[in-house]
Structure formats: C-alpha cells, structure tokens
Amino acid sequence: MTSSIVTLLEKILPEKLGNLLLPKFLMLLAIFENKDGKKNAERTALLAFSIRIISAALAFVSQIILARSMGEFEYGIFVFVWVFIVLAGNLSCLGFHTVVIRFVPEYNAHNDPGHIRGLTITARIFALVLATIIGAIGVGIVFFFADKIPDYYLVPIVLGICALPMIALGDVLDGTSRANSWPIIAMSPTFIIRPGLIIIFVLGSFLFGMQPTAKVALLAAILASYITTLGQFIVVTRKLRARYEPGVKLWELKKWVVVALPIFIIEGFYYLLTNADVIIVGFYLAPEKVAVYFAAAKTMALVHFIYFAVKAGAAPKFSSMVAENKMVELDNFAKQTARWTLIPTLVIGGLVLLLGRFLLSMFGESFVEGHTVMIILFFGILAKSLIGPGEILLTMAGKQKVCMIVYAGALAANIALNISLIPLFGIQGAAFATAGAMTIEAILLFFVIKSQLGITMFALGQTSNNNDETTLSPSREVS
C-alpha cells in the first residue's frame, strides 16, 4: 500500500516538488508504521500534535462564538469562573493522574499487571472522592463569604463547582490513556469533544430563547463535562480489560502517595503558574478586561499547544528509558523533544502574531487591545520552548522534590510580578509577569536538569555520541 502511494506521488508531482516532499512523507510513514522505541514516542507526539491543532482551532472558534454572543461582561465572568474550576479540578487529582503515567510503563516493563489494575482503580476513586469533598468545601466558602464576592460571580461559581468531579476523573482517564500510548482517547475528550459539546449546548439554548449569560454557558459546560467524562470512562475501562485480563489487584498505596504528593505540589505550582494571570486579572480588573486578556491568551494558545503535544508523547518514553537505565539515549531524546518544541513554536508563533489583530477582531473590535499582550506572551513561550518538557523529564526520573522547588520559585515570581504589574499596567502587566515567570522557569529547569541528571536539555544542544550508558545516573528519589 505504501509503495503504491509513493509510486503515484512520483508520477503526479513535479520532479523538484517530489524531491522535496517525498522524503518527508516517507519519514512520516516510518514513524506511524514503527511501533518500537523512539518512533513510538514520535508517533504519539504527532498524534497528540494533530489533536492539539484541531482542539486549538475548535477552542478558538468556540471562544469567538461565546464572546460575540455573550458580550464582554458575561464572557469575562464565564472565562474567569471556568478557568478557576478547571484549575481546581486538575488539582483535585492530587497528582494521581501523573502517577499513573509514571508507574504504568514501569510495571509494564516488569510484566506486572496486578499493580496496574490496582493503580488505575485507586486513581479513579481518589480523584472522584477528593473532588467531591473539595467541591462541597468550595460551596460552603462561597456562601460564608457571599457578602465579599461580587454578586455577578456568586451563582456562576456554585454552578461551576458541580463540574469538579468530572474534570478530576477526566484527568485521571487522560493520564491512564497516555500511560498506555492511547493519545486519541487521552486527549480528544478534553480538547475536542467537551469544548465542542459546550458550544453546541450554548447555541442550542440560544435557539430556545434563553439569554446569553455566563450562567447558561456554565450549565452547558457542566452537561458537556459529564457526558464527555462518562463516555471516556466507558471506553478506557473496556480497553484496559482487553489489554490486562481480569485478575488479582495489587496495591502499593504508600509508594504511590509518596510519589503523588510531590507531583501534586509540582503540578499545583504549574497549573497556578499557567493560570494565575487570568485569576489575578479577575481579582483586580473588571470582567471586560478579563475577557480581553483571556482572548489574547487563548489566541496565543495556538502556539503553546505545541509544548503540550510534545509533552504527551515524551512522558511515557522518559519513564521507560529511566526504568531501563538507558541514560545516554535519554540525554539525546531529551534534546530531541526540545527541538520538537522550538521549531514549530517559531513558525506557528510568527504566523499567529502576524495575524494577531485580525484574529482578535473576530472576538469583537474592543478585543484588538490584546495584541500587545500576545507579543509579550510569545517571548515567554519561546523561552520555555528552548527547554521543552523539562519538568516531565525530572518527574519521570524521580526528581519530584527538586522540580517542586523550581516551580515554587517560578510561581512565587509569577504571583509577585502579577500583583506588582497589573495595578500599574493592567493586562499588559499581566502579560509581562507571565512571560517573565516562563523565562525564569526555563532557566531554572535547564540548570536543575544539568545538575541532577547530567543532561543538557536545550534545543540548540549537541547530540551525544557517547555509548557508555553509565555516564549518567538519575538516582531516583523514590524506588
């Protein structure tokens, strides 16, 4: 089949164009056909990259529809509350969604399905129970401080809390799918199906004569979250039963919790680092400004998704390489992931900035104010892309504690900069704070990875030709 396609392309393409495109086409085919080693990670990254392209386009279109139909004020309320709820849902997993990615490849390498069964069940129950408890506490806090919260935020916050259990469970199912190299099942529910359903439900409510408000949009988000997560739950459960036949379930709860707590702190810092700007803007500025800032940040997400796609493909491979002590290969693969991040970021980032004013005008004429925000944020994204998914390398190598310190420093800088700059410069101040925090994070990750693993994780670094696998040692913190 492959040879037939190549023969056909050779016939129909001009010679110069064929010489240019056919090697790339064959390389892609090799990646998708090869199921071992590095090619498997490349294939997963490419699939994740494709899903993120689709999801970025879908998210962008859906946010334009919401902004134009709801207006700046209601749209600003919706995005502030929804970002806050998604952040809380991510944290409600207590790190178990990444613990699954950390241990499943290792258990697979040691042919240990019993612990895989125990871990996947534990992670689901943990996330659901904890998210429900956090949601109940959140509702209590809202009612207790109701007189101090602006009226227009009260009901939307309570509504948003209803989605917490499904967001947390969805993250665990995402992690389970990634650990088993099922990128489509991992990413499409959160990044394609859920936002698609939200916009369908919102538009449907408008057709039935309901007012375009933040409350209506949040009701749509709740319904979409439950449908998406429950559907993903059924699919993942069936695939797990097919891959790991029913049998004994083994638990290493203490070991998992010991690993999960630092990961929870690390990812808590990370999620706060990537969302603190929107939340702090919401505390200091009116919903209209939140809307403009979020639109600019969402537009730049068309660039930032490259990092997440590479991260999705690299995490299981990092874990298996460390488990097998292939440290020189890990050194080269780490540099490769940084290159996978940098080059597309430069190309797509330049294109997005070039079209920036036009893209923002699609939200509404007043949103063009956010173009300066886009330019500033791009420099932070570029700094981070030079290192690639460094925090995932540290986590998979058992360096959770030092990674936690890195993110604590970056988050502290982010919050301090946001609090200092937003009152002075408004949404531009938030952009400077976020870009500065990204740069600080990248610098810290570079030096920590070099000192802890002996790896120069840098997109412009030279690939090692040393075949001595003992030259590097990760010395995991948790065995």
Helices and strands as residue ranges (DSSP letters): H 2-12, H 15-33, H 37-91, H 96-109, H 113-144, G 146-148, H 151-161, H 164-179, H 183-188, I 189-193, H 194-207, H 214-243, H 253-284, H 287-323, H 327-354, H 356-361, G 365-370, H 371-385, H 390-396, H 400-425, H 427-453
